[in-house]
Amino acid sequence: MSKDSTAAPAEVNAALNLLVLTMLNEQVKKVCFGKCFGNKFGDVMNKNEQICLAKCMDRMYEAHTILSQAAAEAANNIAKNE
C-alpha cells in the first residue's frame, strides 16, 4: 500500500488474486481430501488415492479457470454496453 493508505489498482488486484487463490486452495483441500481420503490418513498415499487427488484437483482448478474466464468476459460485455 502507498503512504497515504490508498491502494493502487495493481496492489488491490494482486491482493484479490491472492485471496481468491487462498480460498480456492482451501476449497480444494476440503473437497478433494474428503472425497479421496475420508477420515483416514495413512503414512503413505496409495496409488488410488494419488490418482483420485490428482483428478479432483485438476477438475477443481479447471472449473475455477472456466468460471474466471466467464466472469471476465461478462465484465467486459457489461463495460462495452455502458
N, C-alpha and C positions, 0 to 999 in steps of 0.2 A: 504494500500500500504506500501511497505517497505521503509526504509530510503533513498535508492538510486533511488527512483522514478520508479523502475521497479516492476511490479506486479507479484506475484506468480501465477501460473496457477489456483490454488484454488480460489484466490481472483478474478481473471478475470472471472472464471466460475460463481462464486456467483454473480458478478455484471451483467453478461449477463443474468443469470436466473432471476434476479430482473427486469431487463429491459424488458425481454420477458413477464413476468407476469404483469408488469405495462401496457404494450401495449395491452395484452390480455384483461385485466380488462377494459381498455378504449374502446376497440372494443366491448366488451360485453355490456357495458353501452350504447354505441351509437346504436348498432343494436337492442338489446332487449328492451331498453326503448322506442325507436322509434316504434318498432313493437307492443309492448304491451300497450303503453300509448299514442302514437302520441304526440300531442301538449298539451294534457290536463293532468293536475296533480291535483288530489283531496287531501284532508287531509288524507284519508284512502284508501288503495287499496281494491278493491272489490275482490271477490273470483276468478272471471275470470282473472283479472289482475295478481293475485298471481300465478295462475296456468300457465298462459302464460309466465310470467317472469321466473318461476322455470324451465319450459320445455325448454325455449330458452337458459337459462344459461347452463343447462345440455348439450344441443346439442353443444353449443359453446365450452365448456370445454372438452367434449368427442372428438370433432373434433381436438382440439389442441393436446390432448393426442395421437390420432391416427397419426397425422402428425409428432409429435415429435418422436414417435417410428419409423416411416418410415424413417425419416431423420437420426436417429441414426443408423438404420440398413443399410441404403445406405452408410453412412460414414464408417461403419465397413467393408462393402463389398469393398469399394474403398481402404481402408487401407490394406486389405488382398491381393488385386491384385497388390499392388505396390511392 
